[in-house]
Every structure is written in C-alpha cells, then in structure tokens.
Amino acid sequence: ITGCSDGADVRSTAAIMRTLGAQVERVGEVDGRVDYRVVSPGADGLTEPETVLDCGNSGTSLRLITGMLAGMPMTCVLSGDDSLRQRPVARIIEPLRRMGAVLHARRHDSLPPLTVVGHTPLQAIDYATPVPSAQVKSAVLLAGLRAEGGTTVRERVETRDHTERMLRARGVPVRREDDGDGRVA
C-alpha cells in the first residue's frame, strides 16, 4: 500500500490487523506519506485476539473492522479512547445482526466497546441505510464478502465509494446503479 497518511487512524488499523494475524510493516516514507507491506493469511487464516482491539479515535476502523469480523468465526471486542466510546454503533449493529452476526455494545447497544461474535456464513441482505453513511455502507459490504448470495446496500444520497473501489481493485464484483427511486444500489 503506497502513499498512506501517517495519521493515528491508519496506525490503529495497522495494529489491529497485526493483532488479528496479518503481517503489516512500514516500508518507507516520502513527504509524510507512508508505504506499507501487508501479508494477509486470508480471511480463514486470521486468528481470534486475546486482547481488546484498540481503535484509538478511529470510528472508521471500528465500523469497517466490525463489518469484516461479523463474518469470522471468532469473538472480538473493539474499543478505543474516551471520544470513540461516545460515538454511536447502533447503525452498524442492526444490519450486521440481520446478516447473522451477534453484536453487543454498552448503553443498550448504542456505544462502544463493541463485542462481535462472528458467524460463517452470513446471510446476504438488501439494506437501505436510514441515514447516509459511507462507514455503515462499508461495514455491510465487508460483511457481505462472507455472506451466501449477493448483498445490496441502498442509499438515498450517494456516499463516498472508497470501499467499492478497493473491492473492485481486488476483483470483487461491485455494481453501482440508480434504481429509479433516487437511490444508489
């Protein structure tokens, strides 16, 4: 991976992936941008951590990694700093539960820490996001990689498409289309 930010969110994600069993190594830096070499054992080679996965202050890490873990047969707890523990998680819990994962959070499933008990395989869903959110969309799409059948995410307002671009680059078939109701699926 070349040209990454050297921010705390990237470092939190790299540390989490190391904890799960991927090899993540910084291999260079130019003008404040960082290059990483990542060797993954693949989804089935990741290992259940013995510690809490620390997302720092990265809501993106928390939400996207939760989507990934939803389809893994392991139990993980994700948490972070004081600020992150005040950020809502109910919007990812609901669709991931519909897919078959078991998730729990404090304050009636609304705030981290978030416990994920993954399930394989998940069930594909057709999900309309109640509030536009690229992070929620990405969590559902990442969980959809471990689902039987095709997963669809519908949004009233088109959100950032970084996850779709990454999935396409890795050979995952992703379609974006207008369904005639002002939604993108």
C-alpha positions in Angstrom: 0.0 0.0 0.0 1.6 3.2 -1.1 1.1 6.9 -0.1 -0.9 6.4 3.1 -1.5 9.1 5.6 0.7 8.7 8.7 -2.2 9.5 10.9 -3.3 7.8 14.1 -6.3 6.2 12.4 -4.1 4.3 9.9 -1.7 3.3 12.7 -4.7 2.0 14.7 -5.9 -0.1 11.8 -2.5 -1.5 11.1 -2.1 -2.5 14.7 -5.5 -4.2 14.7 -4.6 -6.2 11.6 -1.3 -7.3 13.2 -3.2 -8.4 16.3 -5.6 -10.5 14.0 -2.6 -12.2 12.4 -1.7 -10.2 9.3 1.9 -9.0 8.8 1.9 -5.2 8.5 5.2 -3.5 8.0 6.1 0.2 7.3 8.5 0.0 4.4 9.0 3.7 3.5 8.0 7.3 3.9 8.2 10.1 1.5 7.0 13.7 2.2 4.9 12.5 5.2 3.2 9.7 3.2 3.9 6.1 4.3 4.2 2.9 2.4 3.1 -0.4 4.0 3.8 -4.0 3.1 0.8 -6.2 4.1 0.8 -10.0 4.0 -2.5 -11.4 5.0 -3.2 -15.1 5.9 -6.6 -14.6 4.2 -10.0 -14.4 6.0 -9.8 -18.0 7.1 -6.2 -17.5 8.5 -7.0 -14.6 10.8 -6.9 -15.5 14.5 -9.1 -14.6 17.4 -7.3 -12.0 19.5 -6.6 -12.4 23.2 -6.9 -8.7 23.8 -9.3 -5.9 23.1 -8.8 -4.4 19.6 -7.9 -0.8 20.2 -9.3 1.5 17.5 -7.9 4.6 19.2 -10.1 7.5 18.0 -10.9 5.9 14.6 -14.6 5.4 14.0 -13.8 4.2 10.5 -11.6 1.4 11.9 -14.2 0.4 14.4 -17.1 0.3 11.9 -15.2 -1.3 9.0 -13.4 -3.9 11.1 -16.7 -4.8 12.7 -18.1 -5.5 9.3 -15.2 -7.7 8.4 -15.3 -9.5 11.8 -19.1 -10.2 11.5 -18.3 -13.0 9.1 -15.4 -14.5 11.0 -16.0 -17.4 13.4 -14.4 -15.6 16.4 -15.3 -13.3 19.2 -13.7 -9.9 19.4 -14.1 -6.7 21.4 -13.4 -3.4 19.8 -12.9 -0.2 21.9 -11.0 3.0 21.8 -10.3 6.2 23.5 -12.8 8.2 25.6 -14.1 10.1 22.5 -14.6 6.9 20.4 -16.5 5.3 23.3 -19.1 8.1 22.9 -19.7 7.5 19.1 -22.8 5.6 18.0 -22.6 2.0 16.8 -26.3 1.1 16.6 -26.4 1.9 12.9 -23.9 -1.0 12.2 -25.3 -3.4 14.8 -28.8 -3.6 13.2 -27.8 -4.7 9.6 -25.0 -7.0 10.8 -27.4 -8.7 13.2 -29.8 -9.2 10.2 -26.9 -10.9 8.5 -26.5 -13.4 11.4 -23.7 -11.9 13.5 -24.1 -11.4 17.2 -23.2 -7.9 18.4 -23.4 -6.2 21.8 -22.5 -2.8 23.0 -23.0 -0.8 26.1 -25.9 1.6 26.7 -28.5 -0.6 25.1 -26.3 -1.5 22.1 -25.5 2.1 21.3 -21.9 2.8 22.3 -18.5 1.0 22.3 -16.9 -1.1 23.5 -18.5 -3.4 20.9 -18.4 -7.2 21.1 -18.7 -9.1 17.8 -19.4 -12.8 17.7 -18.9 -13.6 14.1 -20.8 -16.2 12.1 -19.9 -18.0 8.9 -21.6 -17.9 6.5 -23.6 -14.8 7.0 -26.9 -14.2 5.2 -26.9 -11.7 2.3 -29.3 -8.7 2.8 -30.8 -5.9 0.8 -30.3 -3.0 3.2 -31.5 0.6 2.8 -29.4 2.9 5.0 -31.7 5.1 7.1 -29.0 7.8 7.3 -26.4 8.3 4.6 -23.1 6.9 5.8 -20.1 5.5 3.9 -18.9 3.8 7.1 -22.2 1.9 7.6 -22.3 1.0 3.9 -18.7 -0.2 4.0 -19.4 -2.4 7.1 -22.3 -4.1 5.4 -20.3 -4.6 2.1 -17.4 -6.1 4.0 -19.7 -8.4 5.9 -21.3 -9.3 2.6 -18.0 -10.8 1.4 -18.7 -13.7 3.9 -22.4 -14.0 3.1 -24.3 -16.5 1.0 -25.7 -14.6 -2.0 -25.4 -11.0 -3.1 -25.6 -8.2 -0.6 -27.2 -4.9 -1.7 -26.9 -1.5 0.1 -29.3 1.2 -0.9 -28.7 4.8 -0.1 -30.8 7.9 -0.7 -27.7 10.0 -1.1 -24.6 8.7 -2.7 -21.8 8.5 -0.1 -18.0 8.1 -0.6 -17.1 5.0 -2.5 -13.6 4.1 -1.2 -14.7 0.6 -0.2 -16.3 -0.2 -3.5 -13.2 1.0 -5.3 -11.0 -1.2 -3.1 -13.2 -4.2 -3.6 -13.2 -3.8 -7.4 -9.4 -3.5 -7.4 -9.3 -6.8 -5.6 -11.6 -8.5 -8.2 -14.8 -8.4 -6.2 -17.8 -7.7 -8.5 -19.4 -4.5 -7.3 -22.2 -2.6 -9.2 -23.5 0.9 -8.6 -26.8 1.8 -10.2 -29.7 4.1 -9.8 -32.8 2.1 -9.0 -35.1 4.8 -10.2 -36.1 5.9 -6.7 -33.2 8.2 -6.3 -31.2 5.5 -4.6 -27.9 4.0 -5.5 -27.6 0.3 -5.0 
